[in-house]
Every structure is written in structure tokens, then in C-alpha cells.
């Protein structure tokens, strides 16, 4: 079962919700955050969004006890409009544990699998197809921009040399393990043994590109304030600096919003020990002005 990050902090952020009203969970995933909010507020109704059919199935099972208080919609949050003004919007931008642990989804290199990385496996191009389509310069720019990877040009050159990564010509050996090995080989031997695997930033960059994660986040930050009733809350959990900077900048610049706190909320030491994926999580909260 997916363990929601910053559960106590999310519960506290929405502690003063009105007795009733509608909340949108933009990334319902396994339903962890939705469950804790529905339990804490018996009058709350919630609509959970997700483009991953596996996540929606998991959420449907976990949240079944809440009956008619819950609705689930198969969609990307950037394409959604609520049916009424809402008291809260929550977006957890992280990749869920089930997505990481299923090798065939291609999000992780801990087990070998297809280079897919699509949140919605029925739409768009896979990471392998993207790598085959882009030229060396485009690929290097993408890895640098989305992964902040200083060796992006060396890595892109090696990736292009090993084409194709998709289609019949790729073979079974062109998967996540092969890409991780290739990226690690671009690093000096001493740099390959750090706490963070050398391929982490490249995998992040490809996943962001495949799912247009920064583009859809920008759309959410632009549109979500209009979803909120006066006093409604917008809460975003980000996991890397590219996301967090966008959230911080939007909350500062948007005249419709008032920041709840100047600094993001982060996981306690206890949570970081029990759930290592929470270590990079940052929660920022803003309120819709009257």
C-alpha cells in the first residue's frame, strides 16, 4: 500500500476546513491523502483525479467505505474543471510506490524493465520512443533542463550512439538497467559510488519530459486559484527543486493567493527514517483571498 508523505502536515494544513464542501485531490494515487482528509472531516466531499488506471483502481478499493462522498475521475489534473467552487485543492506531485516498484512501468532502474515512464500507459510516447526521436543536442538540453545533470552532453551522445531504444530493433536488452549502466559509465569511477545513483537525474529528466510534468504543473498553478471558494486552500507537495521553485514563485506572484507560511513544510526525522521517499518532499500551502 502506498504510504502518503507528510500525512500529519497535510491533515494540519486542512484542519480548519468548513464543515462541508468539496475538495479536489489532483493526484489521488493510492488514496492515502484522500482517506485521511475524508476521515478527519465527516462532512467533506472529495473528487480524486488520476491518469493512471492502476492508481484509480487502488484508490477505488481503499476509499470505497466513503461511499457517495467520493468521486473518481480518470484525467490529468491540467485538463479538469471542478463542478463547483471548492474548499481545497491538494496535489502530490511524487511518483507513487506502486509505480516505482513495477519494473514494466520503467520509472525505476532498481529492477530491469521497459523504458516507458508514462503516467498514463495508454497515451503519448514512451521514454524509449522519445530518446529515439530526439537528436543529440535536443536530448542533452532536455537532460540538463529537467534533470540539472552537468554531464548531459556526454550522456546524450552515448544514448544516441546506442539507438534504437524502441521498436523491434531495440532488443530486450534496451531497458532501464541498460540505460542506468550507460549513464553510470559517463561518470568517473569514484563518482559512481555516491549516495545518489548517477542515473537518477537522467531518469527524472526523461520522466518529466514524457509526462510534461512541468507544463501541467504550470497549468494547475494558473487555474487552481479560480477553482477555490474565498478562503479555500491550495496545497502542493513537490519533490525536486524544479517543481518547488515553480510553486513558490506562483504563490508569491499570484494576487489571488496568500501564502500560509514562508517556508515549505518538510518531513520529520522520524518520517524520513520510516519512509525514505519523504526526504525530498516539500509542502507549500496558500489561501484564496476574499
C-alpha positions as CSV (number, residue, x, y, z in Angstrom):
1,X,0.0,0.0,0.0
2,X,1.3,3.5,-0.9
3,X,2.3,5.5,2.2
4,X,1.3,9.1,1.8
5,X,4.1,11.6,2.6
6,X,3.7,14.4,5.0
7,X,0.4,12.9,6.2
8,X,0.3,14.8,9.5
9,X,1.3,18.1,7.8
10,X,-1.4,17.7,5.2
11,X,-4.0,17.0,7.9
12,X,-2.9,20.0,9.8
13,X,-2.9,22.2,6.7
14,X,-6.6,21.4,6.1
15,X,-7.6,21.3,9.8
16,X,-9.9,24.3,9.5
17,X,-11.9,23.2,6.5
18,X,-15.6,24.2,6.6
19,X,-18.0,21.5,7.8
20,X,-19.0,20.7,4.3
21,X,-17.7,21.5,0.8
22,X,-15.8,19.8,-2.0
23,X,-12.0,19.1,-2.1
24,X,-10.1,18.1,-5.2
25,X,-7.2,15.6,-4.8
26,X,-5.4,16.2,-8.1
27,X,-3.2,13.1,-7.8
28,X,-5.3,10.6,-5.8
29,X,-2.8,7.7,-6.3
30,X,-3.5,5.0,-3.8
31,X,-5.9,7.3,-1.9
32,X,-3.8,7.9,1.2
33,X,-4.2,11.6,1.5
34,X,-7.8,11.4,0.4
35,X,-8.6,8.9,3.1
36,X,-7.1,10.9,5.9
37,X,-8.9,14.0,4.9
38,X,-12.3,12.3,4.5
39,X,-11.8,10.7,7.9
40,X,-10.9,14.0,9.5
41,X,-13.9,15.9,8.0
42,X,-17.1,13.8,8.0
43,X,-19.0,16.5,6.0
44,X,-16.3,16.7,3.3
45,X,-16.9,15.5,-0.3
46,X,-13.9,14.7,-2.4
47,X,-13.1,14.2,-6.1
48,X,-9.9,12.3,-6.8
49,X,-8.2,12.7,-10.1
50,X,-5.5,10.4,-11.7
51,X,-4.5,9.5,-15.2
52,X,-3.0,6.1,-14.1
53,X,-5.7,3.4,-14.3
54,X,-3.8,1.2,-11.8
55,X,-3.8,4.1,-9.3
56,X,-7.5,4.7,-9.8
57,X,-8.3,1.0,-9.1
58,X,-6.3,1.1,-5.9
59,X,-8.0,4.3,-4.8
60,X,-11.4,2.9,-5.6
61,X,-10.8,0.0,-3.3
62,X,-9.2,1.9,-0.5
63,X,-11.8,4.7,-0.5
64,X,-14.9,2.5,-1.0
65,X,-16.0,3.0,2.6
66,X,-16.7,6.7,2.0
67,X,-19.5,5.9,-0.5
68,X,-21.2,8.8,-2.1
69,X,-18.8,11.4,-0.5
70,X,-16.2,10.3,-3.1
71,X,-15.9,10.6,-6.9
72,X,-13.0,9.4,-9.0
73,X,-12.2,10.8,-12.5
74,X,-9.7,9.4,-14.9
75,X,-7.9,12.5,-16.1
76,X,-4.8,14.6,-15.9
77,X,-5.5,17.5,-13.5
78,X,-4.4,20.0,-16.1
79,X,-7.5,19.1,-18.2
80,X,-10.0,19.2,-15.3
81,X,-12.5,21.8,-14.2
82,X,-14.5,21.3,-10.9
83,X,-18.3,21.3,-11.0
84,X,-18.5,24.0,-8.2
85,X,-16.2,26.2,-6.1
86,X,-14.1,24.1,-3.8
87,X,-12.8,24.4,-0.3
88,X,-9.4,22.8,-1.1
89,X,-7.1,21.5,-3.7
90,X,-4.3,19.1,-3.0
91,X,-1.6,18.0,-5.5
92,X,1.1,15.4,-4.5
93,X,3.5,15.5,-7.4
94,X,5.5,12.5,-6.5
95,X,5.7,9.1,-8.2
96,X,3.9,6.5,-6.1
97,X,5.5,3.4,-4.6
98,X,3.5,1.0,-6.8
99,X,4.6,2.9,-9.9
100,X,8.2,2.7,-8.8
101,X,8.0,-1.0,-7.8
102,X,6.5,-2.3,-11.0
103,X,9.5,-2.8,-13.3
104,X,7.5,-2.7,-16.5
105,X,6.4,0.9,-15.8
106,X,10.0,2.0,-16.3
107,X,10.2,4.6,-13.6
108,X,13.0,3.0,-11.7
109,X,16.3,1.3,-12.5
110,X,16.3,-0.9,-9.4
111,X,14.7,-3.7,-11.5
112,X,15.1,-4.0,-15.2
113,X,12.0,-3.1,-17.3
114,X,10.8,-1.3,-20.4
115,X,11.8,2.3,-20.8
116,X,8.2,3.5,-20.6
117,X,7.7,6.1,-17.8
118,X,4.2,7.2,-18.9
119,X,1.8,8.0,-16.0
120,X,-0.9,7.1,-18.4
121,X,0.4,4.0,-20.2
122,X,-2.3,4.3,-22.9
123,X,-1.3,7.8,-24.1
124,X,1.7,9.6,-25.5
125,X,5.2,8.3,-26.3
126,X,7.4,6.3,-24.1
127,X,10.8,7.3,-22.8
128,X,12.4,5.0,-25.3
129,X,10.4,6.5,-28.2
130,X,11.3,10.0,-27.0
131,X,15.0,9.1,-26.9
132,X,14.9,7.7,-30.4
133,X,13.1,10.8,-31.8
134,X,15.3,13.5,-30.4
135,X,18.7,14.4,-31.7
136,X,21.8,14.6,-29.6
137,X,21.6,18.4,-28.9
138,X,17.8,18.3,-28.1
139,X,18.3,15.3,-25.8
140,X,21.3,16.9,-24.0
141,X,19.3,20.1,-23.4
142,X,16.3,18.1,-22.1
143,X,18.5,16.2,-19.6
144,X,20.2,19.4,-18.4
145,X,17.0,21.4,-18.1
146,X,14.8,18.7,-16.4
147,X,17.5,16.8,-14.5
148,X,20.1,19.6,-13.8
149,X,22.6,17.0,-15.0
150,X,26.0,18.5,-15.6
151,X,27.1,15.6,-17.8
152,X,24.1,15.9,-20.0
153,X,26.0,16.3,-23.3
154,X,28.2,13.2,-22.7
155,X,25.1,11.2,-21.7
156,X,23.1,12.3,-24.7
157,X,25.9,11.4,-27.0
158,X,26.1,7.9,-25.6
159,X,22.3,7.4,-25.7
160,X,22.2,8.4,-29.4
161,X,25.1,6.1,-30.2
162,X,23.1,3.2,-28.8
163,X,19.9,3.8,-30.8
164,X,17.4,2.3,-31.3
165,X,15.9,2.1,-27.8
166,X,12.4,1.3,-29.0
167,X,10.8,-0.9,-31.6
168,X,11.8,-4.4,-32.9
169,X,15.4,-3.3,-33.5
170,X,16.0,-2.4,-29.9
171,X,16.0,-5.9,-28.5
172,X,15.2,-7.0,-24.9
173,X,18.5,-5.6,-23.6
174,X,17.4,-1.9,-24.2
175,X,15.6,-1.4,-20.9
176,X,16.0,0.6,-17.6
177,X,19.0,-1.4,-16.5
178,X,20.9,-0.7,-19.8
179,X,20.2,3.0,-19.6
180,X,21.3,3.2,-16.0
181,X,24.5,1.3,-16.8
182,X,25.2,3.7,-19.8
183,X,24.7,6.8,-17.7
184,X,26.8,5.5,-14.8
185,X,29.6,4.8,-17.4
186,X,29.7,8.5,-18.2
187,X,30.8,9.3,-14.7
188,X,34.4,8.9,-13.3
189,X,34.7,5.6,-11.3
190,X,34.8,7.4,-7.9
191,X,31.6,9.4,-8.7
192,X,29.6,6.3,-9.4
193,X,29.6,5.2,-5.7
194,X,27.8,8.2,-4.2
195,X,24.6,8.1,-2.1
196,X,22.5,9.0,-5.2
197,X,22.8,6.8,-8.3
198,X,24.4,8.6,-11.3
199,X,21.3,7.8,-13.4
200,X,18.8,9.4,-11.1
201,X,18.8,12.8,-12.7
202,X,18.6,11.4,-16.2
203,X,15.7,9.2,-15.3
204,X,14.0,12.2,-13.7
205,X,14.6,14.3,-16.8
206,X,13.1,11.8,-19.1
207,X,10.1,11.1,-16.9
208,X,9.3,14.9,-16.6
209,X,9.5,15.2,-20.4
210,X,7.4,12.1,-21.2
211,X,4.6,13.3,-18.9
212,X,5.1,17.1,-19.5
213,X,5.2,17.4,-15.7
214,X,6.3,21.0,-15.5
215,X,3.9,22.1,-18.2
216,X,0.9,20.5,-16.4
217,X,2.1,21.9,-13.1
218,X,2.2,25.4,-14.6
219,X,-1.4,24.9,-15.8
220,X,-2.6,23.8,-12.4
221,X,-0.9,26.8,-10.6
222,X,-2.5,29.1,-13.1
223,X,-6.0,27.6,-13.0
224,X,-6.5,26.2,-9.4
225,X,-6.9,29.6,-7.7
226,X,-10.0,30.1,-9.7
227,X,-11.4,26.8,-8.5
228,X,-11.2,27.9,-4.9
229,X,-14.0,29.5,-2.9
230,X,-12.8,32.5,-0.8
231,X,-10.7,31.2,2.0
232,X,-10.1,27.9,0.1
233,X,-6.7,26.2,0.4
234,X,-4.2,25.2,-2.3
235,X,-1.6,22.7,-1.1
236,X,1.2,21.3,-3.3
237,X,3.8,18.6,-2.4
238,X,6.8,18.8,-4.6
239,X,9.9,16.5,-4.7
240,X,12.6,18.4,-6.6
241,X,13.8,22.0,-7.0
242,X,12.3,22.5,-10.5
243,X,8.8,21.9,-9.0
244,X,9.3,23.7,-5.8
245,X,10.6,26.9,-7.4
246,X,7.5,27.0,-9.6
247,X,5.2,26.6,-6.7
248,X,7.0,29.2,-4.6
249,X,7.1,31.7,-7.5
250,X,3.4,31.2,-8.3
251,X,2.3,31.6,-4.7
252,X,4.3,34.8,-4.4
253,X,3.2,36.3,-7.7
254,X,-0.5,35.4,-7.8
255,X,-2.6,38.2,-6.3
256,X,-5.4,35.7,-5.8
257,X,-3.4,33.8,-3.2
258,X,-2.0,34.5,0.3
259,X,0.9,32.2,1.5
260,X,0.2,30.4,4.7
261,X,3.9,30.1,5.6
262,X,7.1,31.5,4.1
263,X,9.0,28.2,4.2
264,X,7.8,24.8,3.0
265,X,6.9,22.1,5.4
266,X,9.2,19.0,5.3
267,X,9.1,15.5,6.8
268,X,10.1,14.9,10.4
269,X,13.3,12.9,11.1
270,X,11.0,10.0,12.2
271,X,9.1,10.0,8.9
272,X,12.3,10.3,6.8
273,X,13.6,7.2,8.6
274,X,10.5,5.2,8.1
275,X,9.7,6.4,4.6
276,X,12.9,7.5,2.7
277,X,10.9,8.8,-0.2
278,X,9.7,11.6,2.1
279,X,13.2,13.1,2.4
280,X,12.8,15.4,-0.6
281,X,9.1,16.2,-0.1
282,X,8.1,19.9,0.4
283,X,4.6,21.1,1.2
284,X,3.6,24.7,0.4
285,X,0.1,26.0,1.2
286,X,-1.7,29.1,0.1
287,X,-5.2,30.5,0.8
288,X,-7.6,32.1,-1.7
289,X,-8.1,35.8,-0.8
290,X,-11.7,37.0,-0.3
